[in-house]
Amino acid sequence: MLRALTAFALLYVLWLPLQPRFTWLVAAVAEPVIRLVEDPPLITSLTAEGNSVQLFSYLTGFQRPMASWSTETLGGFLLAPLVLILVLAAPHLRRATLFWLGGLVLLLVFLVIVGIAVTQLKLVAEIHAATELGITVHTPAEQSALKRINDALYVVGTLALPAFLCLATYCYVRWLGPAPAATSSARRGRRRKLISILVGAAGVGGWFLFAAAPDPGTDPDAYHAGWAKILRLNPEFAPAKVNVALHLAGSGRLDEAIDLYRSALVTSPELVEAHFNLGNALLEKGFHDRAAASFLEAVRRAPAHAEAHRNLGLAYGRLERPCDALRHLRKSADLNRSFAAEATLQRVMATLETQCGTPPDNG
């Protein structure tokens, strides 16, 4: 027992500076696994920050992390099996055999850790969505399955795998031991090489398979499927209605999109993006007066919304209200300098100045 505790303490000291690299590896492998096992994936990407994994989701936007998950406790999962190997098997095994066995143990433990990471990250996202956004992101059956898998992996990582390794190592040392014959040793060496090649090939093949999974951060269909699932689970969640409507509008289904925008505004009239995107859909349908009303409500609630000011100006221009149009186009250019550099917008504003007569002050 004293040898085991000493070995664990020594390995843990050596482990601490390596943990950020390990965290990066867990995030790099867990991200494509999540995309592969969940359709649509709630978590769109993972990044390692020190000893924690930042998870991103379409629910909170691709630029802002939704939550974080610490890898501080994973050292025990990784080091405990190695301690068993070092204490029980090291005095009885050749160095090459010990090295190969340690590598196999690390691979098995790492696969268990990735499984724990995937389920834990999904549970963290579930909890964050429920507490911060007030929505459900997994069905009750999915939530129950996640918890069962998480519990099973913890049992495997903390009890089953170390116990199996301990028993296997003891049986090998007690009854089998290293064979003295050179031919037997050569045969075992060939087997180890073959197994190593097969494991390496499987790892490379699996990585390319995972990497081929679509990135929901760039795949519009995956992004839409995620919001559509959220809307099915939470029919009154206005942001989900807006995001599903955006996809419908982009697909040319403007009437359905308009109905969803209006439905979102029934429960969340303060939602600026619903007013703005409803105005865009109405403008595309040719309902300029209704579009102007939606844009006007958007700029009333968000005076610094440059795109809403610009589109309101365009709608007023089509309604032959040049002075109102010019005022909002100028306001949009003041709020967003890239608009001021648009040649088309400058030509429109020059025409409106002519129609309006005396250019009005910005306001």
C-alpha positions as CSV (number, residue, x, y, z in Angstrom):
1,M,0.0,0.0,0.0
2,L,2.8,2.4,0.9
3,R,4.5,1.7,-2.5
4,A,1.2,2.4,-4.3
5,L,0.7,5.7,-2.5
6,T,4.3,6.8,-3.1
7,A,4.0,5.9,-6.8
8,F,0.7,7.8,-7.1
9,A,2.1,10.9,-5.4
10,L,5.1,10.9,-7.7
11,L,3.1,10.4,-10.8
12,Y,0.6,13.1,-9.8
13,V,3.5,15.6,-9.4
14,L,4.7,14.7,-12.9
15,W,1.1,14.9,-14.2
16,L,0.3,18.5,-13.1
17,P,2.3,20.3,-15.8
18,L,1.0,17.9,-18.5
19,Q,-2.7,18.4,-17.6
20,P,-3.3,21.4,-20.0
21,R,-2.0,19.3,-22.9
22,F,-4.2,16.4,-21.8
23,T,-7.2,18.8,-21.7
24,W,-6.5,19.9,-25.2
25,L,-6.3,16.3,-26.4
26,V,-9.6,15.4,-24.7
27,A,-11.3,18.4,-26.3
28,A,-9.9,17.6,-29.7
29,V,-11.2,14.0,-29.6
30,A,-14.5,14.7,-27.8
31,E,-15.6,17.4,-30.3
32,P,-15.9,15.1,-33.4
33,V,-17.3,12.3,-31.2
34,I,-20.1,14.6,-30.0
35,R,-20.9,15.5,-33.6
36,L,-21.0,11.8,-34.6
37,V,-23.2,10.5,-31.7
38,E,-25.7,13.4,-31.5
39,D,-28.0,14.5,-34.3
40,P,-28.3,17.5,-34.3
41,P,-25.4,18.2,-32.0
42,L,-26.2,20.7,-29.3
43,I,-22.5,21.5,-28.7
44,T,-21.0,22.9,-31.8
45,S,-17.3,23.2,-30.8
46,L,-14.9,22.7,-27.9
47,T,-11.7,24.6,-27.0
48,A,-9.2,23.9,-24.2
49,E,-8.4,26.8,-21.8
50,G,-5.8,25.6,-19.3
51,N,-7.4,22.8,-17.3
52,S,-11.0,23.4,-18.5
53,V,-12.9,22.8,-21.7
54,Q,-15.0,25.6,-23.0
55,L,-18.1,24.4,-24.9
56,F,-19.9,26.4,-27.6
57,S,-23.5,26.0,-28.7
58,Y,-25.8,27.6,-31.2
59,L,-28.0,28.4,-28.3
60,T,-25.6,31.1,-27.1
61,G,-23.9,31.9,-30.4
62,F,-20.7,30.6,-31.9
63,Q,-18.4,33.4,-30.4
64,R,-19.4,33.1,-26.8
65,P,-18.8,30.0,-24.7
66,M,-22.0,28.4,-23.2
67,A,-20.3,26.9,-20.2
68,S,-17.0,25.2,-19.1
69,W,-16.1,21.8,-17.8
70,S,-13.1,21.1,-15.6
71,T,-10.6,18.3,-16.2
72,E,-9.1,18.6,-12.7
73,T,-10.5,15.2,-11.5
74,L,-9.4,13.2,-14.5
75,G,-5.8,12.7,-13.1
76,G,-7.1,10.0,-10.8
77,F,-8.7,8.1,-13.7
78,L,-5.5,8.2,-15.6
79,L,-3.0,7.5,-12.9
80,A,-4.6,4.8,-10.8
81,P,-4.3,2.0,-13.4
82,L,-0.7,3.0,-14.1
83,V,0.1,2.8,-10.4
84,L,-1.3,-0.8,-10.3
85,I,0.9,-1.7,-13.3
86,L,4.0,-0.2,-11.8
87,V,3.5,-1.7,-8.3
88,L,2.3,-5.2,-9.3
89,A,3.8,-5.9,-12.7
90,A,7.0,-3.9,-13.0
91,P,9.2,-6.2,-11.0
92,H,8.2,-9.2,-13.0
93,L,8.0,-7.9,-16.6
94,R,10.6,-7.1,-19.2
95,R,10.9,-3.4,-20.0
96,A,9.5,-3.8,-23.6
97,T,6.5,-5.7,-22.2
98,L,5.9,-3.1,-19.5
99,F,6.1,-0.3,-22.0
100,W,3.6,-2.0,-24.4
101,L,1.3,-2.9,-21.5
102,G,1.4,0.7,-20.1
103,G,0.5,2.1,-23.6
104,L,-2.5,-0.3,-23.9
105,V,-3.7,0.7,-20.4
106,L,-3.4,4.4,-21.3
107,L,-5.4,3.8,-24.4
108,L,-8.2,2.0,-22.6
109,V,-8.3,4.7,-19.9
110,F,-8.3,7.5,-22.4
111,L,-11.2,6.0,-24.3
112,V,-13.2,5.8,-21.0
113,I,-12.2,9.4,-20.2
114,V,-13.4,10.6,-23.6
115,G,-16.7,8.8,-23.0
116,I,-17.0,10.6,-19.6
117,A,-16.1,13.9,-21.2
118,V,-18.8,13.5,-23.9
119,T,-21.6,12.6,-21.5
120,Q,-20.5,15.2,-18.9
121,L,-20.3,18.0,-21.5
122,K,-23.8,17.2,-22.8
123,L,-25.2,17.1,-19.2
124,V,-23.5,20.5,-18.5
125,A,-25.1,22.0,-21.7
126,E,-28.5,20.5,-20.6
127,I,-28.2,22.1,-17.1
128,H,-27.0,25.4,-18.4
129,A,-29.9,25.6,-20.9
130,A,-32.4,24.7,-18.2
131,T,-31.1,27.2,-15.6
132,E,-30.0,30.1,-17.8
133,L,-32.4,29.9,-20.7
134,G,-35.3,28.1,-19.2
135,I,-35.5,25.5,-22.0
136,T,-35.2,21.8,-22.5
137,V,-32.7,20.6,-25.0
138,H,-33.0,16.8,-24.6
139,T,-36.1,14.6,-24.3
140,P,-36.7,12.8,-21.0
141,A,-35.6,9.6,-22.6
142,E,-32.4,11.2,-23.8
143,Q,-31.7,12.7,-20.4
144,S,-32.2,9.4,-18.7
145,A,-29.9,7.6,-21.1
146,L,-27.2,10.3,-20.6
147,K,-27.3,9.8,-16.9
148,R,-27.1,6.0,-17.1
149,I,-24.2,6.2,-19.5
150,N,-22.4,8.7,-17.3
151,D,-22.9,6.5,-14.2
152,A,-21.7,3.4,-16.0
153,L,-18.6,5.2,-17.3
154,Y,-17.7,6.4,-13.8
155,V,-18.1,2.9,-12.5
156,V,-15.8,1.6,-15.3
157,G,-13.3,4.3,-14.8
158,T,-13.1,4.2,-11.0
159,L,-13.8,0.5,-10.2
160,A,-14.2,-1.9,-13.1
161,L,-11.1,-1.1,-15.2
162,P,-8.6,-0.8,-12.3
163,A,-10.0,-4.0,-10.8
164,F,-9.7,-5.9,-14.1
165,L,-6.2,-4.6,-14.6
166,C,-5.2,-5.6,-11.1
167,L,-6.7,-9.1,-11.5
168,A,-5.2,-9.6,-14.9
169,T,-1.8,-8.5,-13.8
170,Y,-1.8,-10.7,-10.7
171,C,-2.9,-13.7,-12.7
172,Y,-0.2,-13.1,-15.3
173,V,2.6,-12.7,-12.7
174,R,1.4,-15.5,-10.5
175,W,0.6,-18.2,-13.0
176,L,1.9,-17.3,-16.5
177,G,5.0,-15.1,-16.2
178,P,7.4,-14.4,-19.0
179,A,8.2,-17.5,-21.1
180,P,11.9,-18.3,-21.2
181,A,12.0,-19.6,-24.7
182,A,13.2,-17.3,-27.3
183,T,10.7,-18.6,-29.9
184,S,7.9,-17.8,-27.5
185,S,9.3,-14.4,-26.8
186,A,9.6,-13.7,-30.6
187,R,6.0,-14.9,-31.1
188,R,4.7,-12.6,-28.4
189,G,6.7,-9.7,-30.0
190,R,5.1,-10.3,-33.4
191,R,1.7,-10.4,-31.8
192,R,2.3,-7.2,-30.0
193,K,3.5,-5.5,-33.2
194,L,0.4,-6.8,-35.1
195,I,-2.0,-5.6,-32.3
196,S,-0.2,-2.2,-32.2
197,I,-0.5,-1.8,-36.0
198,L,-4.2,-2.7,-35.9
199,V,-4.9,-0.4,-33.0
200,G,-3.0,2.4,-34.8
201,A,-4.9,1.8,-38.1
202,A,-8.2,1.8,-36.2
203,G,-7.3,5.0,-34.5
204,V,-6.3,6.8,-37.7
205,G,-9.4,5.5,-39.5
206,G,-11.7,6.5,-36.6
207,W,-10.2,10.0,-36.5
208,F,-10.8,10.6,-40.2
209,L,-14.4,9.3,-39.8
210,F,-15.0,11.7,-36.9
211,A,-13.3,14.6,-38.8
212,A,-15.7,14.0,-41.7
213,A,-18.7,14.7,-39.5
214,P,-20.2,18.0,-40.6
215,D,-19.4,21.1,-38.5
216,P,-22.7,22.5,-37.3
217,G,-21.0,25.9,-37.0
218,T,-20.8,26.1,-40.8
219,D,-23.5,23.7,-41.9
220,P,-26.9,25.6,-42.3
221,D,-28.9,22.4,-42.3
222,A,-27.4,21.2,-39.0
223,Y,-27.9,24.6,-37.5
224,H,-31.5,24.6,-38.5
225,A,-32.1,21.1,-37.3
226,G,-30.8,22.0,-33.9
227,W,-33.2,25.0,-33.5
228,A,-36.1,22.9,-35.0
229,K,-35.5,20.3,-32.2
230,I,-35.4,23.1,-29.6
231,L,-38.7,24.4,-31.0
232,R,-40.3,21.0,-30.8
233,L,-39.3,20.6,-27.2
234,N,-40.1,24.2,-26.2
235,P,-43.0,25.4,-28.5
236,E,-43.2,28.8,-26.9
237,F,-39.5,29.7,-26.9
238,A,-39.4,32.8,-29.1
239,P,-35.7,32.7,-30.1
240,A,-36.2,29.2,-31.5
241,K,-39.1,30.5,-33.6
242,V,-37.0,33.3,-34.9
243,N,-34.1,31.0,-35.9
244,V,-36.3,28.5,-37.5
245,A,-38.1,31.3,-39.4
246,L,-34.7,32.6,-40.6
247,H,-34.0,29.2,-42.3
248,L,-37.5,29.1,-43.8
249,A,-37.1,32.7,-45.2
250,G,-33.7,31.7,-46.6
251,S,-35.4,28.7,-48.3
252,G,-38.0,31.0,-49.9
253,R,-40.8,29.9,-47.6
254,L,-41.6,33.5,-46.6
255,D,-45.2,33.0,-45.6
256,E,-44.3,30.4,-43.0
257,A,-41.4,32.5,-41.8
258,I,-43.7,35.6,-41.3
259,D,-46.2,33.4,-39.3
260,L,-43.4,32.3,-37.0
261,Y,-42.0,35.8,-36.5
262,R,-45.4,37.0,-35.6
263,S,-45.9,34.0,-33.3
264,A,-42.6,34.9,-31.5
265,L,-43.7,38.5,-31.0
266,V,-47.0,37.4,-29.4
267,T,-45.0,35.9,-26.4
268,S,-41.9,38.1,-26.7
269,P,-42.8,41.5,-28.1
270,E,-39.4,42.9,-26.8
271,L,-37.5,40.6,-29.2
272,V,-35.8,43.1,-31.5
273,E,-34.5,40.5,-34.0
274,A,-38.1,39.2,-34.5
275,H,-39.2,42.7,-35.5
276,F,-36.2,43.2,-37.7
277,N,-36.5,39.9,-39.5
278,L,-40.2,40.2,-39.9
279,G,-39.6,43.5,-41.6
280,N,-37.1,41.9,-43.9
281,A,-39.6,39.1,-44.9
282,L,-42.4,41.7,-45.4
283,L,-40.0,43.9,-47.5
284,E,-39.1,40.9,-49.7
285,K,-42.8,40.2,-50.1
286,G,-43.4,43.8,-51.3
287,F,-45.4,44.9,-48.2
288,H,-43.4,48.1,-47.8
289,D,-45.7,49.8,-45.3
290,R,-45.9,46.8,-43.0
291,A,-42.1,46.3,-43.3
292,A,-41.6,49.9,-42.3
293,A,-43.7,49.5,-39.2
294,S,-41.6,46.4,-38.2
295,F,-38.3,48.2,-38.7
296,L,-39.6,51.3,-36.9
297,E,-40.5,49.1,-33.9
298,A,-37.0,47.6,-34.1
299,V,-35.2,50.9,-34.0
300,R,-37.5,52.2,-31.3
301,R,-36.5,49.3,-29.1
302,A,-32.8,49.3,-30.2
303,P,-31.8,52.8,-31.4
304,A,-28.3,51.7,-32.3
305,H,-29.5,48.9,-34.6
306,A,-27.7,50.1,-37.8
307,E,-29.2,47.4,-40.1
308,A,-32.7,48.3,-39.0
309,H,-32.2,52.0,-39.7
310,R,-30.9,51.2,-43.1
311,N,-33.7,48.9,-44.0
312,L,-36.3,51.3,-42.6
313,G,-34.7,54.0,-44.9
314,L,-35.0,51.7,-47.9
315,A,-38.7,50.9,-47.0
316,Y,-39.5,54.6,-46.7
317,G,-37.8,55.2,-50.0
318,R,-40.1,52.7,-51.7
319,L,-43.1,54.4,-49.9
320,E,-42.0,57.7,-51.5
321,R,-41.1,59.3,-48.2
322,P,-37.6,60.6,-49.2
323,C,-36.9,62.8,-46.1
324,D,-37.7,60.0,-43.7
325,A,-35.7,57.6,-45.8
326,L,-32.7,59.9,-45.9
327,R,-32.7,60.5,-42.2
328,H,-32.6,56.8,-41.3
329,L,-30.0,56.0,-44.0
330,R,-27.7,58.7,-42.6
331,K,-28.3,57.3,-39.1
332,S,-27.3,53.8,-40.3
333,A,-24.1,55.2,-41.9
334,D,-23.2,57.0,-38.7
335,L,-23.7,53.8,-36.7
336,N,-21.9,51.5,-39.1
337,R,-19.1,53.1,-41.2
338,S,-19.0,50.2,-43.6
339,F,-22.5,51.4,-44.8
340,A,-21.1,54.8,-45.5
341,A,-18.5,53.3,-47.8
342,E,-21.1,51.4,-49.9
343,A,-21.3,53.0,-53.3
344,T,-24.9,51.8,-53.9
345,L,-26.1,53.4,-50.7
346,Q,-24.3,56.6,-51.5
347,R,-26.1,56.8,-54.8
348,V,-29.5,56.2,-53.1
349,M,-28.8,58.9,-50.5
350,A,-27.8,61.4,-53.3
351,T,-31.1,60.7,-55.1
352,L,-33.0,61.1,-51.9
353,E,-31.3,64.4,-51.1
354,T,-32.5,65.7,-54.5
355,Q,-36.0,64.5,-53.9
356,C,-36.1,65.8,-50.3
357,G,-34.8,69.2,-51.2
358,T,-33.1,70.6,-48.0
359,P,-31.1,67.7,-46.4
360,P,-32.5,67.1,-42.9
361,D,-30.3,66.8,-39.9
362,N,-29.5,63.4,-38.6
363,G,-31.8,62.3,-35.8
